Amino acid sequence: MQQSEQGPVWQIIPKDFVQSKVKFEATVTKLGKKQHQRHLVITDKHILLFKENGKFAHKLLPLDFSTRFEIFRDAPTLKANVQTKKSTPNTPHTNRPDVVKPEDIQTLGDILHIRLSVESSEKYWDFTSDQETLKTFRKLFGQKINQMGFHHMFKVFKKIGKGNFASVYLAERVEDGQQMAIKAFSKNAVYAEENGKEGLINEITIMRELDHPNIMKLYEVYETQNSLYMGLELLQGGQLYDIIKKKVILTNKQIQSIMKGLLDGLAHMHSKNIMHRDLKLENILFKEQNDINSVVIADFGLATFVNLPVYLYCRCGTPGFVAPEVINITDMSTTYDSVCDIYSLGLVFHILLTGKPGFPGRSYNTIVQQNKDAKVNFKSPVFDVVPPQAFELLKQMLEPSPKKRITAKQAMEFEFIYLCEGNQQNVSSEDDGNIGEVDDKPGLNARIQKINDQGATFDMLRINQLTNSPLKSPVMQATNKMKEVQNKDQQMIMRTPVITGRTVGCEDSPNTTNQFVSPSVQFKKLQQNQQQAPTGNVLLKYTQKPQQQQPKDNEDEKKEQSNVAKSVKAALSKHI
């Protein structure tokens, strides 16, 4: 039964509604028992519905996690020699020969119509238009809301990662051949985790706001009744952590390139009033093998909007990489600024320049205390070989006071970044194109040459320094094997929500879609195994209720966390 406009799919426009900038608008045909012409307008935050020839919006749909869309297409064109047979209605779905496999499709059929629906209702709103208009709606919807369906839209080649709650697959979108890393997980597993759904909505909302070559891209999110699938950018170059762990000696130019890319990504992020809050070696990745210029920032599990009244996670991050204004928080309602990311990146920069962590403690407690004190030893002999321009930038980034610390945009203006090799060609071409501006940059070529000479000296001396004193970074061990601390003053939220829980690479599986297992099926198998599991199994909390009464302080803490989650959810609704 088709849904009327007066039903729960569309919402009444509030009196204080302020329309944001229009991204696209078109007149469409609403499908149902009676077809009507309606005008749809897409803004950054809403879909607005106008009656035919109407001057004012009639209803709206928020572009948030609760709104979904589904594409209905004509029959696809199949590859040569692919045969299908008709089946009876009673034939099980998995055995039906008329169900086309994604790998047998040559091209998808035309879009017949698009369906809009909401999480809280089984009703829907269908509309159609010409192909170009429908394709534009499909593209814009994909950037903002979840698309229903998954299996018939992707060719899944092999599993490339796995974790406790998610599996990652190399897949190709049938529609356009775009390869992605598909992160698949069960809704039941995520929603059973404390603040799981709130964390999921927060992270997807944030990633949808970001579009930059130095930030891991979220293409689209797909949804079925029991599972969610994140279509992520395929990153095949590994982690910066792996490079440091292997004691690869990076040159001055390579360090410049890495820092320029990361600062560029942070500047974009901060311009959107978003802070990452977990910058460290493991969350800095590369798109391609052996391509330093392809650096990206990844893992937004602890990211948040700066201007929320309360954060879902307040004191968070990885000790050894946390800004002092964050790690020293005692009042969990405290808010802070995005320059906290600059301090974290400064500690990464410290390792790149010296091969050693800024806080070289040999235990978790020591690193936490050093991080709280925020006293980096800038008089250490390890800085003797560091170029002066890099040393000055490092000190400005590791300024303990957030009010005195430089921003990402200001860091980009330092000579160490601005005059790196990638920018020198742009500066040169600009000067050649306008003779009148040559005198505006006196001694520019000399300064570039000086930085290059200092970089060459840095490379030679650092090779000798690191060769004679192999890298032994206690902070590496600390970030991999952090011990639980009983002292609440030193506890940090380090683990991201299950949606981005760490996955590890796995051996290549055969190139066959038979390797793909629905995450909801995996979760059911996990539940079955847990029924026979020993009492000490930590995963039992997802399938069994606690048999003993929890202490009152734990109950109060959970209530407080629940209230925080509700507050964050309400605040997020203002962003989307």
N, C-alpha and C positions, 0 to 999 in steps of 0.2 A: 504494500500500500504506500503510495507516494505521500510525502510530507508536505503539508501546507505551510505557507510563510508564517502563520500564526502559531506554529508548533514550537517545541523547545530547541530546534536546531538554531534558529536565529534569536538574537537577544534584542530587547528594546533599548534604544539609544538613550543613555542618561542625559539629564538636563544640562549637566556641566561638561558634556563631551566636547573635546577640542580635536578637530580633524588634523592629522599630520599630513605631510607631503604626499601627493598622489604619485604612485609608481606606475600604475597601468589602469586603464578603464576600457570597458567595451560593453556593448549591448548583446545580451545572450538570450536564448530561448529556454525558459524554465519548463522542464518535462513533467508530465503527470497526466491525469485524466483530461485536464484542459491545459493547453500550452499557452504561456504568456510571455511577452517580451519584458525583460527586466534589465536594468543597468547595474553592472558590478564595478566597484572601484576598489583597487588594492592600494593600501598605504603601508607604511612600515610596520604598523601594529594591528591593522584590522582589514576585514573584507566588509565593505559597505554595500548595502542593497538599496537601490532606488526603484520605485515604481516607474513604469513607462512614462517618459516626459516629466518625471518628477524633479523638482528643484532641490529637495532636501532628502537626505538619507532616511530610509524607512526602517531598516534594521541593520544589525551588525553581527559579525563573528570575529572574536579575537584570534589573532594569529599566534596561538600558544600551543602548549602540549596537549590540550584537551580537544583541539580541532584536528580533524583528519581529512584526507582526500583520497579518492580512488579513481583510477583511470580504466575506462572500458573501451576496448579496441575491436576493430574488425579482425577477421581471421588473418594470421600471419602468412607470409610467403615462406615455404619450407625449402630446405636444401634439396638438391637433386637426389633421387633414389630413396627418399624418405616416404614411407607408406604409413597410412593410418587406417584403422578399421573402426567401424561403428560398434558401439557397445550398448548393452541394455541398461536401463536406469538402476538396476540392482547390482551392477558390476562394481566391486570395491574400487574406490578412487585410485589406490596405488597400482591396481592392475588394469585400469582402463586404457585400452590402446588408443583411444581418441584424444587422450590428454597429451598435448604436444610438449616434448622436452625442450628446454631452452637451447641445448646444443644442436637441435635439429632446425632451428629457426634461421632463415636467411635475413629477412627483414620483418619488423613488426607491422601490423596492420594500422590503418588510420585510427585516430581517436574518434570514437563515436560520441561519448559524452563523459563528463566529469561528475563525480559524486562528492558532496560535502557532508560530513557527519560530525558528531561530537561524542566524547567519551561517555557521557552520562545518559545517552539516549540511543535506542535502536533505529530511530527515524533518520531520514536523510533528505537531501535536496539535490536533485539532478539538474544539470543544464548542458546545453550544447551550443555550438557556434561553428564558424568556418575553421579549417585546420590550423591556420596560422594563429588565430586567436586562442584556440584550445591549447596549442603548443606553448604559447606565452604564459597562459594561466598555469599550465603544468610546471613550467620552469620556475615561476615565482612561488608557487605553492611549495615546491620541493625545497626551496631555500628556507622556508619558515615553519612548515607543519609536517607532521608524519604522513607518509604515504602507506595506505593499506596494501598488504600483499608483499611477497618477496620472491618466492620460489620460481615463479614463471618469468621473472624479470632479470635473473642473473644466471650466468654459467659459472658454477663453482668448480675451481680446478683442484685445489689442495688445501690442506690445513697448514698454516704457517706459524701458529702460536696457540697456546692453551694456558688456562689458569683455573682457579677454583670455581669461578662463576661464569667465565666466558671462553669462547673459542674464536680464533681469528682465521679467516679463510681468504685465500687469493681468489678473487672473482672478477667477472667481467659483466658489465651492464649490457644486456642484449640491445637496448635501445640505441646506444651510440658507440659501443665498444670500449667505454671507459673502464680501465682496470682500477680496482679498489681493494683495500684491506677491509673485509667485512667482519665486524666484531659482533658476534651473536651471543645473546644471553637470554635466560628465562626471566619473564616478568615476576614469577613467583619467588625466584631466588633474590632478585633485586628488592622487591617490595617487602620481603620478610626481614631484610637488613634494616637496622635502626637508621632512620632518616634516609633510607635507600631511595625512595621515590623522589623526595625533595632534592637529594643530591643529584639524581639523574636529570631532573628538570632544570636545575641550576646549571649543570655542565653543558647540556645540549643548548640551552638558551644562550650561554656565553659563546660557545663555538659557532653558533649561527650568526653571531654579531661580527665575527672576525673573518677577514678576507685579505690575506697578505702572504707573499711568497715565502716569508721566514716564519710562518705559523702553520702548524699542521692543519690541513683543511678537512672540514666535515662537509661532505658533498650532500648527503641526504640521510634521513632516518626512515626506516621501513618498519612496519608493524603488522603482526598477525594477532590472532586471539591470545596466544600464550607467549609470544616471543617478540623481542626487539632486535633490530639489526642496524648498526651504525655503519654507513658507508664512508670510510676514512681514506685519506690520501695514503697511497702506498709508499712507504719509506723503506728503502733497501740499503741504506748506507751505514746502519748501526748507530750506536750511541757514542757521544763524546767520552763517556766513562770508559768504553772499551779501548779507545785510543790512548787515554792516560794510563789505563791499567797495563797495556802492552808496552808502556814506556816509549811510545813513539815521540820523537823529538820534533815538535812543531817549530817551523821557522817564524821569524818576525812577521812576514807577510801573511802567513797562514793564520796567525793569531789575530792580526788586524782584520782579516776577512771574516773570521768567526765572530769577533766582537762587533764589527759593523753590521752583520746580518742580525745578530741577537738584539742589538740596540735599535735597529730599524723595526724589528718585530715588536719590541716592547713599546716603542714610540706609538705604533699603530694601536696596540692594545690599550695603552694608557689614554690615548685620544678618545677611546670609547668608554672611558671610566671603568676599566676592568683591570684587576691586578691578578697575577698568576699565583704568587705566594709559595711556590714550591720549585723555584729555579735551582737546579743542581745538575751535575754531570749526566745523571741518568735520564733527565728529561730534556736533554739537548740532543737532537738526532740529525741525521743527514739523509737527504733524498736518494743520493746515489753513492755507490762505493768510490772511495778515493776522490771525492769532490767536496773539498772544504767549503766551496762557495754555496753549497746546497743545504746549509745549516738551517734547522727549523726548531722552534719551541713546541714541545708536545706535553701531553698529560695535564688536562685542566680540571682534575678532580678536586683541587683545593682552591680553584679560582673563584672570584666573586666580583660583583659590582661594588665599586668603592662607596657609593652614596647610599647603600642600604642602611636602614636604621639599626639593624642587628645582623651579624654574620652567622651563617649556619655553622661555620667553624671559625673561631676567633684566634686563639693561639695555636698556630699550625705551621707546618713546614718540617724540614729535616735539620736537626741540630748540626751546626757547622756551616749552615747556609742561610740562617734566618736573620732578618734585621733585628737589631736590639729592641726597637719599639714594639716588636711583635713577641719576641721570646720572653720579654720581661712583663708581659701583661698579667695582672692579677684579677682585674674586673673584666669578666667575659662579655660585657656589653660595650666594651671599648671599640671605637672605630679608628681607622688610620688611613694613610695615603698610599698611593701606588708607588711612591719612591722606595717602599720596602723592597720592591723587586730589584732596584738598582743596587742595593746593598748585597742581595743574594748573588746577582750577576758579578758584582765586584769580587766576591769570594771565589767564583768560578775563574774570573780573570786572574786572580792571585795564583791559582794552580797552573793556569796556562803559562804565566810568566816565569814562575819559580819552580814548578814541579812539586810544590809543597802546599798543604792547606793553610789557610789563615789562622785556624785554631788547631794546633797540632797535638791535641790531647790523645792519650792512649786508652781512654775509657769513655763510655757514654757520659758519665757524670762530669768528667773533666771537660769534655767538649762543650757540654751544655753550659757549664759555668764560664768557660772562656768566651762562648758565644754571648752570654748575658753581659759580661764585662765589656765586650766589643773593643778589646785592646789588641790591635794588630801591631806586631813588631816591625815597624817600617825601617828600623836601624839594623835589621838583620843583614849579614853579608850576602844573602841570596839576592839582594836587590842591586848589588854592585854592577852586575852586567845588564841590568834592565835599562832600556833607553829612557832618557829623562821625560819625554812626552808621555810614554806609557806609565811611568811611575807617578807622574802628576795626575793623570786620569784615574789611576787606581786609588790614590789617596782621596780624591774627590768623591769617588763612588763609595768608599768605605768610611765616609764621614758618619760618626755615630749619631749625630743629631739629624733627624729627618728634615728639619726646617733649613739646615745648612747644606744638605746633600743635593747634588745636582740631579736634574731630570734626565730622562733618556734623550730628549731633544737637545738639551745642552751638551750632553756627552758626545752626541754626533758632531758637534762643532769643534771638538778638540782635534788638534793637528794629527794626533796618532790615528784617529779614525777618518777625519776629513781628507787627509792627504795620503790615505792608503792607496795601493795600486789600482783598485777598482774605481777610485774617484779621480785619479790623476789624469786619465784620458779625458774625462768630462771637463775638468778644469782647463786642460790644454786646449781642447776644441773650442771652449767658450772664449778663451783669450785670442785664439787665432781668428775667430769670427768677428771680433770687435776690437780693432786696434786702439780705439779710444779708451778702453778699459784696462790696457796693459799696465799703466802707471798706478791703477787702483790697488794692485797687488804687488808691491815692490819686493824683490827678492824671492818671489814665489818658487822659481826653479831652484834657487839655492837652498831654500828650506826643504823642498822635496828631496834634493840630492843628499842633504844632511841627514834626513830621516832614513833614507835608504842606506847610507853608509853606516849609521848607527845600528840599523837592523842587521846588516851583514856582520858587524862586530858582535852583536848580541847572539847571532846564530852560532858563531865560532866558539865564543866563550861558554855559551850554555851547553853546547855539545860536550865540552870538556868538563863542565861542572856536573852535569847529570851522569856522565860516564864514570866519573870518579866517586860520585855519591848517588847510587841508584835510588830511584823513587820508592820510598816506603811511606805510604799515606795512611795513617791510622783512621782518618776520616772515611776512607774507602770502606774499611771494615765496619766502621760505626754505622754507615748508611745502609749496609747490607744486612748486618746482624745486630740491630738495635735491641738492647735488653729492656724489658719492662721495668719501669721505675715506680717504686711505691710512693715516693714523695710527690704529692700532687703539684707542688710548686714547679716541678721539673717535667711534668707530663706534657707531651705535645701530641697534637693530632697529626700523625704522619701518614696514616694509610688513607688513600683516596677511597671514595665510594666504590662499591663493587663494579659499577659500570666501567671504570677504568682501572680495576684491580690489575696488578701486574700480570702480564702473560709472558711466557717464555717461548722461544722458538722451538720448533720440533722438526724432526727429520722430514724431508719431503715425502709426501704421500703420492701414490700413483695418480696420474692425471685423469681422475674419474669423479663424476658427481656423486657416485655411490659413497664416497668418503664423508659426505656432508650429513650430519645428524642434527636434527632440530634441537635447539637448546632446551626447550621444554621437555623433550624426551630424555635428554641427558639428566635433567633435574629430577624427573620421576625415577630414573634408575638410581640416582644418588639417594633419594628418599627410601627406596626399597632396601638398598645396602645399609642404610643407617638404622633400620629397624633391628638389624642383627649386630650392630656395631657395639663396641664396648662403651661403658658409661663415660669414659674419659674423652670420647671423640668430640672435638670442638665443633664439628658441623652439626651436632645433634640439636643445637639451638634453633635450627631452621625448620625442624620437623616436630620437636617435642616441647611442650610447655614445662617450665621449671617445676619440679616437684616440691621444692622447699620454698618457704616464704623468704623473699629477698629482704635484706635489712632496710630499715626505713630511709636511711640516707641514700641508698641506691634508688629507691622509689622516687624520692624527691628529685634526685638528679635526672632521672628519666622524664619526670614531669616537666622539669625545666628545659630539657633538650627538646621535648615535644612542643613546648610553647615557642621555643626559638625556631623550630622548623616551620610552625604555622606562621610566625611573623615573617620569616624569609619568603615563604610561599606567597604571602599577601604582598610583600614588597616587590617580589619578582613580577607579579602580575602587572605592575605599573611599567615595567620595562618592555613587556611583550604584547 
